[in-house]
Amino acid sequence: MAGESIPNDSIVVIDSSVLFAMGGPSNEKYQAFERHVQHQNLTVRVPQQVAEELGESPDAYVYQRDRLRAAQDAGWLEPGQIDFTLSGVSTVVDKTRRRMGALSADDVTEDDIEKTDTILAGLAYQYAVQNETHVAVLVSDSIAEQAIADALAAAGVEDRATVVEGRRLLQSLVD
């Protein structure tokens, strides 16, 4: 899916796999994404759970923390906090987990499903209903991509939500 599929002024929820794929500030994918975000006036949010995967914990790798800080300092990456008290958020998270389990029934157990993938769906739903704006979720796992799209559609926000294969998006921005 090309970058044009994310409307201007959208909120973008980004997964750790996409942040890993874009590299740091000196990487061409990072730079292309930063230009795209600024040109499209996108607000990029990284859930706390994703930041922890990237090394925001005290004993984490400095390189990962620097990557997040550089994006935050540039003004295009903000922390995202999921609000489980908002009606529907828990339901979307649960539906995403169940859907991922069904899509990968022979490959993983429910315990192996990445919790951050389910959080991405819940946060996207939260932003879609709270801000009544378009939300794009960038992931690089085809099962998560399908499960998140299905859960958001079941929640009735498919007209305000797009799930994008993040690595393909990054490559298209470089090309």
C-alpha positions as CSV (number, residue, x, y, z in Angstrom):
1,M,0.0,0.0,0.0
2,A,1.5,3.3,-1.0
3,G,2.0,6.3,1.3
4,E,-0.8,8.1,-0.6
5,S,-3.3,5.8,1.1
6,I,-2.7,7.6,4.4
7,P,-4.7,10.9,4.2
8,N,-3.2,14.2,5.2
9,D,-3.6,15.1,8.8
10,S,-3.9,11.5,10.0
11,I,-2.7,9.9,13.2
12,V,-0.2,7.1,12.5
13,V,0.3,4.4,15.1
14,I,3.6,2.7,14.5
15,D,4.9,-0.8,15.5
16,S,8.5,-1.6,16.6
17,S,9.2,-3.7,13.5
18,V,8.6,-0.6,11.3
19,L,10.8,1.6,13.5
20,F,13.5,-1.1,13.4
21,A,13.2,-1.2,9.6
22,M,13.5,2.5,9.1
23,G,16.8,2.7,11.0
24,G,18.2,5.8,12.6
25,P,18.3,9.4,11.5
26,S,21.2,8.8,9.0
27,N,19.2,6.0,7.2
28,E,17.5,6.9,3.9
29,K,14.3,5.1,5.0
30,Y,14.2,7.2,8.2
31,Q,14.8,10.4,6.3
32,A,12.1,9.5,3.6
33,F,9.6,8.7,6.3
34,E,10.3,11.9,8.2
35,R,9.8,14.0,5.0
36,H,6.6,12.1,4.3
37,V,5.3,12.7,7.8
38,Q,6.1,16.4,7.6
39,H,4.7,16.8,4.0
40,Q,1.4,15.0,4.9
41,N,1.1,16.7,8.3
42,L,0.9,13.3,10.0
43,T,1.0,12.8,13.8
44,V,3.0,9.6,14.6
45,R,2.4,7.9,17.9
46,V,4.4,5.1,19.4
47,P,2.6,3.2,22.1
48,Q,4.4,2.8,25.4
49,Q,4.5,-0.9,24.9
50,V,6.3,-0.5,21.5
51,A,8.8,2.0,23.0
52,E,9.6,-0.6,25.7
53,E,10.3,-3.2,22.9
54,L,12.7,-0.6,21.4
55,G,14.6,-0.2,24.5
56,E,13.0,2.5,26.6
57,S,13.6,0.5,29.7
58,P,16.5,1.6,31.9
59,D,18.8,-1.2,30.9
60,A,18.1,-1.0,27.2
61,Y,20.4,-0.3,24.3
62,V,21.3,3.4,23.9
63,Y,21.0,3.2,20.1
64,Q,17.3,2.4,20.3
65,R,16.6,5.2,22.8
66,D,18.5,7.6,20.6
67,R,16.4,6.7,17.6
68,L,13.2,7.4,19.5
69,R,14.6,10.6,21.0
70,A,15.8,11.9,17.6
71,A,12.3,11.4,16.1
72,Q,10.7,13.1,19.2
73,D,13.2,16.0,19.0
74,A,12.4,16.4,15.3
75,G,8.7,16.8,16.4
76,W,7.2,13.9,14.4
77,L,7.0,11.2,17.0
78,E,4.9,11.4,20.2
79,P,4.1,8.8,22.9
80,G,0.8,7.1,22.7
81,Q,-1.1,6.0,25.8
82,I,-3.9,3.5,25.4
83,D,-6.9,4.2,27.6
84,F,-8.6,0.9,28.5
85,T,-11.4,2.8,30.3
86,L,-12.7,4.1,26.9
87,S,-15.6,2.1,25.8
88,G,-14.7,-0.4,23.1
89,V,-10.9,-0.3,23.5
90,S,-10.6,-3.6,25.4
91,T,-13.0,-5.2,23.0
92,V,-10.9,-4.3,20.0
93,V,-7.7,-5.5,21.8
94,D,-9.4,-8.8,22.6
95,K,-10.9,-9.3,19.1
96,T,-7.4,-8.6,17.6
97,R,-5.8,-11.2,19.9
98,R,-8.5,-13.8,19.0
99,R,-8.3,-13.0,15.3
100,M,-4.5,-13.3,15.3
101,G,-4.9,-16.7,17.1
102,A,-7.4,-17.9,14.5
103,L,-5.2,-16.7,11.5
104,S,-2.1,-18.4,12.9
105,A,-3.8,-21.4,14.6
106,D,-1.1,-23.9,13.7
107,D,1.8,-21.6,14.1
108,V,1.5,-19.9,17.5
109,T,-0.4,-20.3,20.8
110,E,-2.3,-17.4,22.3
111,D,0.5,-16.9,24.7
112,D,2.9,-16.3,21.8
113,I,0.8,-13.6,20.2
114,E,2.6,-10.3,20.5
115,K,0.7,-8.1,22.9
116,T,1.9,-4.9,21.2
117,D,0.1,-5.9,18.0
118,T,-3.2,-6.0,19.9
119,I,-2.3,-2.7,21.6
120,L,-1.8,-1.1,18.2
121,A,-5.4,-2.0,17.3
122,G,-6.8,-0.7,20.5
123,L,-4.9,2.6,20.2
124,A,-6.0,3.0,16.6
125,Y,-9.6,2.5,17.7
126,Q,-9.2,5.0,20.5
127,Y,-7.8,7.7,18.2
128,A,-10.5,7.1,15.6
129,V,-13.4,7.5,18.1
130,Q,-11.9,10.2,20.3
131,N,-10.4,12.4,17.6
132,E,-12.8,11.5,14.8
133,T,-9.8,11.5,12.4
134,H,-8.3,9.0,10.1
135,V,-5.8,6.6,11.8
136,A,-3.2,4.5,10.0
137,V,-1.5,1.5,11.7
138,L,1.9,0.6,10.4
139,V,2.9,-3.0,11.0
140,S,5.2,-5.5,9.3
141,D,3.5,-8.8,10.2
142,S,0.8,-10.0,7.7
143,I,-1.2,-11.8,10.4
144,A,-1.2,-8.7,12.6
145,E,-2.1,-6.6,9.6
146,Q,-5.2,-8.7,8.8
147,A,-6.2,-9.2,12.4
148,I,-6.0,-5.4,13.2
149,A,-8.0,-4.6,10.0
150,D,-10.6,-7.1,10.8
151,A,-11.0,-6.0,14.5
152,L,-11.2,-2.3,13.4
153,A,-13.8,-3.2,10.8
154,A,-15.8,-5.2,13.4
155,A,-15.7,-2.1,15.7
156,G,-17.2,0.1,12.9
157,V,-14.2,2.4,12.3
158,E,-13.0,0.9,9.0
159,D,-13.9,4.1,7.2
160,R,-11.5,6.0,9.5
161,A,-8.7,3.4,9.8
162,T,-6.1,2.0,7.5
163,V,-3.7,-0.8,8.2
164,V,-0.5,-0.5,6.1
165,E,2.4,-2.9,5.7
166,G,5.1,-0.6,7.1
167,R,8.2,-2.0,5.4
168,R,6.6,-1.8,2.0
169,L,5.6,1.8,2.8
170,L,9.1,2.7,3.8
171,Q,10.5,1.2,0.6
172,S,8.0,3.0,-1.6
173,L,9.0,6.3,0.1
174,V,12.6,5.7,-0.8
175,D,11.9,4.6,-4.3
